[in-house]
Amino acid sequence: MTKIIIGNQKMYMDKEDVLSFVNDIKSYDKGSVPVILCPTFVYLDYYKDVCKVGAQNVSINDNGSYTGEVSASQLSSLGINYCIVGHSERRNFQKETDDEINKKIKKLLEKDIVPILCVGEKKEERDNNLTEIIIKKELEQDLKDITRDNIDKIIIAYEPIWAIGTGLTPTNSEIDETITFIKNYLKTIYNDVNVTVLYGGSVSEKNVDELNSIASVDGYLIGGASTKFASLSYIIDSQK
Ligand code: PEP
């Protein structure tokens, strides 16, 4: 099954790198593989004509006196249809709380922007069999008051924190178990809904063929490998 490919390009790449990357993507045939790339705010416009585009963050506030912030309304006015929320780097470095993540999701939905919500456990939490408890708590808080009408407009990314940027990944059966847990949990809460759930954490051209065999995984959220055209195109080609 073709999986969705979402690239989180984080704060990598200067303008020259972006221009060269965009040029490569422009002349590459993605076929029917859904590809969404999420560069930093300053580069959003460069990607608009070559693929679907997402932001990496959004303000909890509407337009106003919030220096350095970017609102859902501003993203929408640029034609941005996706936005990552709750990435573990923001939870960690910016001390983003579940309450703020919940507010961001609501602001995005008001503007018809698809939130890509990241959840996942730390290594010691997995080692202590706490993965499902941690993820359930994140989902409960991040999706507070999200209605049945809106839940399938959200993409969930299961990203074990210890797998991000480390080259480590859970086993295929661990990924399958956790993604199936997320899907079943949401089905129980939301009356049999089918939500798109991605895997993220050190996905690259080296392991994608093996990961592709996990049927429960609807796609990948890819960090480092999404900034290298050769790696990204290998991953996209593996879906054709
Ligand atoms: C990410 O930051 O969302 C991510 C999955 O990073 P990487 O692919 O580099 O592990």
py3Dmol code that shows the C-alpha trace and the ligand (Angstrom):
import py3Dmol

protein = """\
ATOM      1  CA  MET A   1       0.000   0.000   0.000  1.00  0.00           C
ATOM      2  CA  THR A   2       1.280   3.484  -0.836  1.00  0.00           C
ATOM      3  CA  LYS A   3       2.251   5.337   2.302  1.00  0.00           C
ATOM      4  CA  ILE A   4       2.102   9.094   2.890  1.00  0.00           C
ATOM      5  CA  ILE A   5       5.520  10.730   3.074  1.00  0.00           C
ATOM      6  CA  ILE A   6       5.884  13.800   5.282  1.00  0.00           C
ATOM      7  CA  GLY A   7       9.245  15.541   5.611  1.00  0.00           C
ATOM      8  CA  ASN A   8      10.061  17.554   8.732  1.00  0.00           C
ATOM      9  CA  GLN A   9      13.026  19.605   7.582  1.00  0.00           C
ATOM     10  CA  LYS A  10      13.423  21.180  11.027  1.00  0.00           C
ATOM     11  CA  MET A  11      15.925  24.106  11.144  1.00  0.00           C
ATOM     12  CA  TYR A  12      18.220  22.493   8.577  1.00  0.00           C
ATOM     13  CA  MET A  13      19.320  24.093   5.297  1.00  0.00           C
ATOM     14  CA  ASP A  14      20.257  27.635   4.296  1.00  0.00           C
ATOM     15  CA  LYS A  15      18.700  29.346   1.297  1.00  0.00           C
ATOM     16  CA  GLU A  16      21.172  27.916  -1.253  1.00  0.00           C
ATOM     17  CA  ASP A  17      20.513  24.357  -0.007  1.00  0.00           C
ATOM     18  CA  VAL A  18      16.765  24.943  -0.176  1.00  0.00           C
ATOM     19  CA  LEU A  19      16.896  26.312  -3.721  1.00  0.00           C
ATOM     20  CA  SER A  20      18.914  23.345  -4.910  1.00  0.00           C
ATOM     21  CA  PHE A  21      16.643  20.865  -3.076  1.00  0.00           C
ATOM     22  CA  VAL A  22      13.480  22.473  -4.481  1.00  0.00           C
ATOM     23  CA  ASN A  23      14.984  22.368  -7.952  1.00  0.00           C
ATOM     24  CA  ASP A  24      15.622  18.625  -7.614  1.00  0.00           C
ATOM     25  CA  ILE A  25      12.093  17.959  -6.332  1.00  0.00           C
ATOM     26  CA  LYS A  26      10.618  20.037  -9.168  1.00  0.00           C
ATOM     27  CA  SER A  27      12.102  17.847 -11.866  1.00  0.00           C
ATOM     28  CA  TYR A  28      11.417  14.546 -10.055  1.00  0.00           C
ATOM     29  CA  ASP A  29       8.317  12.446 -10.757  1.00  0.00           C
ATOM     30  CA  LYS A  30       6.664  11.577  -7.429  1.00  0.00           C
ATOM     31  CA  GLY A  31       4.007   9.543  -9.239  1.00  0.00           C
ATOM     32  CA  SER A  32       0.867   9.291  -7.109  1.00  0.00           C
ATOM     33  CA  VAL A  33       2.749   9.146  -3.793  1.00  0.00           C
ATOM     34  CA  PRO A  34       1.392  11.805  -1.391  1.00  0.00           C
ATOM     35  CA  VAL A  35       4.360  13.973  -0.353  1.00  0.00           C
ATOM     36  CA  ILE A  36       4.127  16.846   2.127  1.00  0.00           C
ATOM     37  CA  LEU A  37       7.240  18.827   3.019  1.00  0.00           C
ATOM     38  CA  CYS A  38       7.502  20.992   6.127  1.00  0.00           C
ATOM     39  CA  PRO A  39      10.349  23.532   5.910  1.00  0.00           C
ATOM     40  CA  THR A  40      10.869  26.394   8.382  1.00  0.00           C
ATOM     41  CA  PHE A  41       8.482  29.329   8.033  1.00  0.00           C
ATOM     42  CA  VAL A  42      10.947  31.423   6.013  1.00  0.00           C
ATOM     43  CA  TYR A  43      11.091  28.851   3.201  1.00  0.00           C
ATOM     44  CA  LEU A  44       7.397  27.893   2.969  1.00  0.00           C
ATOM     45  CA  ASP A  45       6.853  29.912  -0.174  1.00  0.00           C
ATOM     46  CA  TYR A  46       9.708  28.227  -2.084  1.00  0.00           C
ATOM     47  CA  TYR A  47       7.969  24.829  -1.798  1.00  0.00           C
ATOM     48  CA  LYS A  48       4.467  25.890  -2.758  1.00  0.00           C
ATOM     49  CA  ASP A  49       4.599  25.031  -6.428  1.00  0.00           C
ATOM     50  CA  VAL A  50       6.436  21.711  -6.121  1.00  0.00           C
ATOM     51  CA  CYS A  51       4.584  19.686  -3.467  1.00  0.00           C
ATOM     52  CA  LYS A  52       2.080  19.901  -0.643  1.00  0.00           C
ATOM     53  CA  VAL A  53       3.466  22.065   2.135  1.00  0.00           C
ATOM     54  CA  GLY A  54       3.206  22.069   5.908  1.00  0.00           C
ATOM     55  CA  ALA A  55       4.492  24.315   8.685  1.00  0.00           C
ATOM     56  CA  GLN A  56       6.376  23.023  11.724  1.00  0.00           C
ATOM     57  CA  ASN A  57       4.559  25.089  14.332  1.00  0.00           C
ATOM     58  CA  VAL A  58       1.691  27.519  14.854  1.00  0.00           C
ATOM     59  CA  SER A  59       0.784  30.073  17.507  1.00  0.00           C
ATOM     60  CA  ILE A  60      -1.886  29.391  20.112  1.00  0.00           C
ATOM     61  CA  ASN A  61      -3.103  32.952  19.425  1.00  0.00           C
ATOM     62  CA  ASP A  62      -4.991  34.681  16.667  1.00  0.00           C
ATOM     63  CA  ASN A  63      -3.336  37.560  14.764  1.00  0.00           C
ATOM     64  CA  GLY A  64      -2.114  40.252  17.131  1.00  0.00           C
ATOM     65  CA  SER A  65       0.800  41.512  19.239  1.00  0.00           C
ATOM     66  CA  TYR A  66       2.814  38.275  19.484  1.00  0.00           C
ATOM     67  CA  THR A  67       6.337  39.029  18.243  1.00  0.00           C
ATOM     68  CA  GLY A  68       7.994  36.122  16.471  1.00  0.00           C
ATOM     69  CA  GLU A  69       4.831  33.998  16.293  1.00  0.00           C
ATOM     70  CA  VAL A  70       2.927  32.792  13.210  1.00  0.00           C
ATOM     71  CA  SER A  71      -0.844  32.288  13.324  1.00  0.00           C
ATOM     72  CA  ALA A  72      -3.060  29.672  11.722  1.00  0.00           C
ATOM     73  CA  SER A  73      -4.763  32.485   9.829  1.00  0.00           C
ATOM     74  CA  GLN A  74      -1.398  33.593   8.367  1.00  0.00           C
ATOM     75  CA  LEU A  75      -0.557  30.016   7.341  1.00  0.00           C
ATOM     76  CA  SER A  76      -3.959  29.645   5.750  1.00  0.00           C
ATOM     77  CA  SER A  77      -3.531  32.905   3.839  1.00  0.00           C
ATOM     78  CA  LEU A  78      -0.318  31.443   2.352  1.00  0.00           C
ATOM     79  CA  GLY A  79      -2.204  28.334   1.209  1.00  0.00           C
ATOM     80  CA  ILE A  80      -0.570  26.038   3.776  1.00  0.00           C
ATOM     81  CA  ASN A  81      -2.699  22.943   4.417  1.00  0.00           C
ATOM     82  CA  TYR A  82      -0.692  21.022   7.042  1.00  0.00           C
ATOM     83  CA  CYS A  83       1.146  21.788  10.275  1.00  0.00           C
ATOM     84  CA  ILE A  84       3.188  19.647  12.673  1.00  0.00           C
ATOM     85  CA  VAL A  85       2.188  20.007  16.347  1.00  0.00           C
ATOM     86  CA  GLY A  86       3.573  18.496  19.524  1.00  0.00           C
ATOM     87  CA  HIS A  87       6.919  17.453  18.092  1.00  0.00           C
ATOM     88  CA  SER A  88       9.087  16.096  20.914  1.00  0.00           C
ATOM     89  CA  GLU A  89      11.775  18.700  20.171  1.00  0.00           C
ATOM     90  CA  ARG A  90       9.265  21.476  20.902  1.00  0.00           C
ATOM     91  CA  ARG A  91       7.906  19.603  23.922  1.00  0.00           C
ATOM     92  CA  ASN A  92      11.498  19.356  25.164  1.00  0.00           C
ATOM     93  CA  PHE A  93      13.284  22.585  24.119  1.00  0.00           C
ATOM     94  CA  GLN A  94      10.326  24.993  24.106  1.00  0.00           C
ATOM     95  CA  LYS A  95       8.618  23.232  27.039  1.00  0.00           C
ATOM     96  CA  GLU A  96       5.427  23.024  24.984  1.00  0.00           C
ATOM     97  CA  THR A  97       2.604  21.577  27.082  1.00  0.00           C
ATOM     98  CA  ASP A  98      -0.255  19.282  26.110  1.00  0.00           C
ATOM     99  CA  ASP A  99      -2.646  22.137  26.844  1.00  0.00           C
ATOM    100  CA  GLU A 100      -0.838  24.358  24.312  1.00  0.00           C
ATOM    101  CA  ILE A 101      -0.754  21.538  21.787  1.00  0.00           C
ATOM    102  CA  ASN A 102      -4.512  21.113  22.211  1.00  0.00           C
ATOM    103  CA  LYS A 103      -5.036  24.864  21.613  1.00  0.00           C
ATOM    104  CA  LYS A 104      -2.836  24.734  18.493  1.00  0.00           C
ATOM    105  CA  ILE A 105      -4.806  21.797  17.074  1.00  0.00           C
ATOM    106  CA  LYS A 106      -8.051  23.732  17.542  1.00  0.00           C
ATOM    107  CA  LYS A 107      -6.633  26.874  15.880  1.00  0.00           C
ATOM    108  CA  LEU A 108      -5.471  24.803  12.894  1.00  0.00           C
ATOM    109  CA  LEU A 109      -8.804  23.009  12.500  1.00  0.00           C
ATOM    110  CA  GLU A 110     -10.639  26.367  12.531  1.00  0.00           C
ATOM    111  CA  LYS A 111      -8.602  27.274   9.430  1.00  0.00           C
ATOM    112  CA  ASP A 112      -8.937  23.865   7.738  1.00  0.00           C
ATOM    113  CA  ILE A 113      -5.242  23.104   8.226  1.00  0.00           C
ATOM    114  CA  VAL A 114      -4.482  19.424   8.933  1.00  0.00           C
ATOM    115  CA  PRO A 115      -2.631  19.054  12.267  1.00  0.00           C
ATOM    116  CA  ILE A 116       0.110  16.391  12.254  1.00  0.00           C
ATOM    117  CA  LEU A 117       0.181  15.472  15.934  1.00  0.00           C
ATOM    118  CA  CYS A 118       3.361  13.794  17.251  1.00  0.00           C
ATOM    119  CA  VAL A 119       3.227  11.461  20.233  1.00  0.00           C
ATOM    120  CA  GLY A 120       5.788   9.026  21.604  1.00  0.00           C
ATOM    121  CA  GLU A 121       7.649   7.659  24.560  1.00  0.00           C
ATOM    122  CA  LYS A 122      11.163   8.066  25.985  1.00  0.00           C
ATOM    123  CA  LYS A 123      13.528   5.076  26.039  1.00  0.00           C
ATOM    124  CA  GLU A 124      13.133   4.405  29.748  1.00  0.00           C
ATOM    125  CA  GLU A 125       9.358   4.550  29.336  1.00  0.00           C
ATOM    126  CA  ARG A 126       9.495   1.843  26.662  1.00  0.00           C
ATOM    127  CA  ASP A 127      11.883  -0.213  28.768  1.00  0.00           C
ATOM    128  CA  ASN A 128       9.416   0.012  31.666  1.00  0.00           C
ATOM    129  CA  ASN A 129       6.432  -0.984  29.484  1.00  0.00           C
ATOM    130  CA  LEU A 130       4.897   2.486  29.802  1.00  0.00           C
ATOM    131  CA  THR A 131       4.604   3.239  26.071  1.00  0.00           C
ATOM    132  CA  GLU A 132       0.832   2.793  25.824  1.00  0.00           C
ATOM    133  CA  ILE A 133       0.160   4.676  29.064  1.00  0.00           C
ATOM    134  CA  ILE A 134       2.273   7.650  27.899  1.00  0.00           C
ATOM    135  CA  ILE A 135       0.691   7.745  24.466  1.00  0.00           C
ATOM    136  CA  LYS A 136      -2.839   7.431  25.824  1.00  0.00           C
ATOM    137  CA  LYS A 137      -2.173  10.352  28.191  1.00  0.00           C
ATOM    138  CA  GLU A 138      -0.808  12.493  25.342  1.00  0.00           C
ATOM    139  CA  LEU A 139      -3.752  11.657  23.084  1.00  0.00           C
ATOM    140  CA  GLU A 140      -6.305  12.347  25.847  1.00  0.00           C
ATOM    141  CA  GLN A 141      -4.833  15.773  26.588  1.00  0.00           C
ATOM    142  CA  ASP A 142      -3.835  16.838  23.086  1.00  0.00           C
ATOM    143  CA  LEU A 143      -7.227  15.848  21.631  1.00  0.00           C
ATOM    144  CA  LYS A 144      -9.353  17.227  24.490  1.00  0.00           C
ATOM    145  CA  ASP A 145     -12.748  18.414  23.142  1.00  0.00           C
ATOM    146  CA  ILE A 146     -11.910  17.380  19.575  1.00  0.00           C
ATOM    147  CA  THR A 147     -15.170  16.074  18.146  1.00  0.00           C
ATOM    148  CA  ARG A 148     -15.921  13.044  15.972  1.00  0.00           C
ATOM    149  CA  ASP A 149     -16.390  15.430  12.998  1.00  0.00           C
ATOM    150  CA  ASN A 150     -12.815  16.651  13.328  1.00  0.00           C
ATOM    151  CA  ILE A 151     -10.826  13.652  14.466  1.00  0.00           C
ATOM    152  CA  ASP A 152     -10.257  12.180  11.014  1.00  0.00           C
ATOM    153  CA  LYS A 153      -8.948  15.557   9.803  1.00  0.00           C
ATOM    154  CA  ILE A 154      -5.942  14.981  12.078  1.00  0.00           C
ATOM    155  CA  ILE A 155      -2.871  12.896  11.216  1.00  0.00           C
ATOM    156  CA  ILE A 156      -1.121  11.209  14.144  1.00  0.00           C
ATOM    157  CA  ALA A 157       2.617  10.497  14.024  1.00  0.00           C
ATOM    158  CA  TYR A 158       3.954   7.885  16.413  1.00  0.00           C
ATOM    159  CA  GLU A 159       7.515   9.067  17.092  1.00  0.00           C
ATOM    160  CA  PRO A 160       9.457   7.274  19.840  1.00  0.00           C
ATOM    161  CA  ILE A 161      11.630  10.085  21.214  1.00  0.00           C
ATOM    162  CA  TRP A 162      14.669   7.814  21.472  1.00  0.00           C
ATOM    163  CA  ALA A 163      14.423   6.968  17.757  1.00  0.00           C
ATOM    164  CA  ILE A 164      14.525  10.579  16.533  1.00  0.00           C
ATOM    165  CA  GLY A 165      17.836  11.418  14.886  1.00  0.00           C
ATOM    166  CA  THR A 166      19.610   8.487  16.560  1.00  0.00           C
ATOM    167  CA  GLY A 167      19.579   5.819  13.836  1.00  0.00           C
ATOM    168  CA  LEU A 168      17.690   3.588  16.284  1.00  0.00           C
ATOM    169  CA  THR A 169      14.211   2.240  15.547  1.00  0.00           C
ATOM    170  CA  PRO A 170      11.809  -0.043  17.381  1.00  0.00           C
ATOM    171  CA  THR A 171      11.363  -3.491  15.826  1.00  0.00           C
ATOM    172  CA  ASN A 172       8.669  -3.844  13.161  1.00  0.00           C
ATOM    173  CA  SER A 173       6.441  -5.671  15.613  1.00  0.00           C
ATOM    174  CA  GLU A 174       6.890  -2.965  18.277  1.00  0.00           C
ATOM    175  CA  ILE A 175       5.940  -0.297  15.711  1.00  0.00           C
ATOM    176  CA  ASP A 176       2.941  -2.357  14.579  1.00  0.00           C
ATOM    177  CA  GLU A 177       1.770  -2.916  18.177  1.00  0.00           C
ATOM    178  CA  THR A 178       1.963   0.774  19.078  1.00  0.00           C
ATOM    179  CA  ILE A 179       0.329   2.016  15.877  1.00  0.00           C
ATOM    180  CA  THR A 180      -2.443  -0.575  16.275  1.00  0.00           C
ATOM    181  CA  PHE A 181      -2.868   0.549  19.899  1.00  0.00           C
ATOM    182  CA  ILE A 182      -3.288   4.192  18.762  1.00  0.00           C
ATOM    183  CA  LYS A 183      -5.798   3.219  16.056  1.00  0.00           C
ATOM    184  CA  ASN A 184      -7.825   1.036  18.432  1.00  0.00           C
ATOM    185  CA  TYR A 185      -7.779   3.642  21.180  1.00  0.00           C
ATOM    186  CA  LEU A 186      -9.171   6.267  18.785  1.00  0.00           C
ATOM    187  CA  LYS A 187     -11.746   3.808  17.438  1.00  0.00           C
ATOM    188  CA  THR A 188     -12.994   3.225  20.992  1.00  0.00           C
ATOM    189  CA  ILE A 189     -13.251   6.926  21.781  1.00  0.00           C
ATOM    190  CA  TYR A 190     -14.577   8.036  18.413  1.00  0.00           C
ATOM    191  CA  ASN A 191     -17.016   5.373  17.358  1.00  0.00           C
ATOM    192  CA  ASP A 192     -14.958   3.271  14.962  1.00  0.00           C
ATOM    193  CA  VAL A 193     -13.165   6.140  13.232  1.00  0.00           C
ATOM    194  CA  ASN A 194     -10.185   5.402  10.973  1.00  0.00           C
ATOM    195  CA  VAL A 195      -7.362   7.820  11.690  1.00  0.00           C
ATOM    196  CA  THR A 196      -4.173   8.043   9.628  1.00  0.00           C
ATOM    197  CA  VAL A 197      -1.197   7.065  11.790  1.00  0.00           C
ATOM    198  CA  LEU A 198       2.406   7.529  10.663  1.00  0.00           C
ATOM    199  CA  TYR A 199       5.663   6.208  12.055  1.00  0.00           C
ATOM    200  CA  GLY A 200       8.571   8.619  12.577  1.00  0.00           C
ATOM    201  CA  GLY A 201      12.088   8.117  13.937  1.00  0.00           C
ATOM    202  CA  SER A 202      15.257   7.535  11.879  1.00  0.00           C
ATOM    203  CA  VAL A 203      13.398   6.478   8.720  1.00  0.00           C
ATOM    204  CA  SER A 204      15.908   6.507   5.857  1.00  0.00           C
ATOM    205  CA  GLU A 205      16.761   4.876   2.553  1.00  0.00           C
ATOM    206  CA  LYS A 206      18.548   2.196   4.595  1.00  0.00           C
ATOM    207  CA  ASN A 207      15.541   0.869   6.535  1.00  0.00           C
ATOM    208  CA  VAL A 208      12.482   1.940   4.544  1.00  0.00           C
ATOM    209  CA  ASP A 209      12.183  -1.320   2.577  1.00  0.00           C
ATOM    210  CA  GLU A 210      11.918  -3.246   5.828  1.00  0.00           C
ATOM    211  CA  LEU A 211       9.514  -0.736   7.394  1.00  0.00           C
ATOM    212  CA  ASN A 212       7.290  -0.819   4.300  1.00  0.00           C
ATOM    213  CA  SER A 213       6.104  -4.306   5.267  1.00  0.00           C
ATOM    214  CA  ILE A 214       4.243  -2.988   8.355  1.00  0.00           C
ATOM    215  CA  ALA A 215       0.680  -2.802   7.057  1.00  0.00           C
ATOM    216  CA  SER A 216      -0.676  -0.745   9.987  1.00  0.00           C
ATOM    217  CA  VAL A 217       1.724   2.130   9.198  1.00  0.00           C
ATOM    218  CA  ASP A 218      -0.033   4.643   6.925  1.00  0.00           C
ATOM    219  CA  GLY A 219       3.086   6.665   6.211  1.00  0.00           C
ATOM    220  CA  TYR A 220       6.260   8.190   7.598  1.00  0.00           C
ATOM    221  CA  LEU A 221       7.281  11.437   9.244  1.00  0.00           C
ATOM    222  CA  ILE A 222      10.887  11.835   8.187  1.00  0.00           C
ATOM    223  CA  GLY A 223      13.386  14.292   9.657  1.00  0.00           C
ATOM    224  CA  GLY A 224      17.040  14.218   8.582  1.00  0.00           C
ATOM    225  CA  ALA A 225      16.526  12.015   5.496  1.00  0.00           C
ATOM    226  CA  SER A 226      13.896  14.429   4.126  1.00  0.00           C
ATOM    227  CA  THR A 227      16.556  17.104   3.655  1.00  0.00           C
ATOM    228  CA  LYS A 228      18.625  14.978   1.256  1.00  0.00           C
ATOM    229  CA  PHE A 229      17.091  14.605  -2.169  1.00  0.00           C
ATOM    230  CA  ALA A 230      18.720  11.207  -2.842  1.00  0.00           C
ATOM    231  CA  SER A 231      17.401   9.750   0.441  1.00  0.00           C
ATOM    232  CA  LEU A 232      13.943  11.269   0.107  1.00  0.00           C
ATOM    233  CA  SER A 233      13.506  10.191  -3.513  1.00  0.00           C
ATOM    234  CA  TYR A 234      14.568   6.623  -2.603  1.00  0.00           C
ATOM    235  CA  ILE A 235      11.886   6.562   0.113  1.00  0.00           C
ATOM    236  CA  ILE A 236       9.233   7.960  -2.253  1.00  0.00           C
ATOM    237  CA  ASP A 237      10.248   5.520  -5.022  1.00  0.00           C
ATOM    238  CA  SER A 238       9.824   2.646  -2.555  1.00  0.00           C
ATOM    239  CA  GLN A 239       6.092   3.467  -2.431  1.00  0.00           C
ATOM    240  CA  LYS A 240       5.527   3.284  -6.201  1.00  0.00           C
TER     241      LYS A 240
END
"""
ligand_1 = """\
10
PEP
C 11.482 13.934 13.285
O 12.159 14.853 13.755
O 10.246 14.031 13.214
C 12.180 12.734 12.853
C 11.489 11.657 12.645
O 13.546 12.868 12.699
P 14.550 11.765 12.088
O 13.870 11.137 10.892
O 15.756 12.531 11.743
O 14.765 10.739 13.158
"""
view = py3Dmol.view(width=600, height=400)
view.addModel(protein, "pdb")
view.setStyle({"model": 0}, {"cartoon": {"style": "trace"}})
view.addModel(ligand_1, "xyz")
view.setStyle({"model": 1}, {"stick": {}})
view.zoomTo()
view.show()
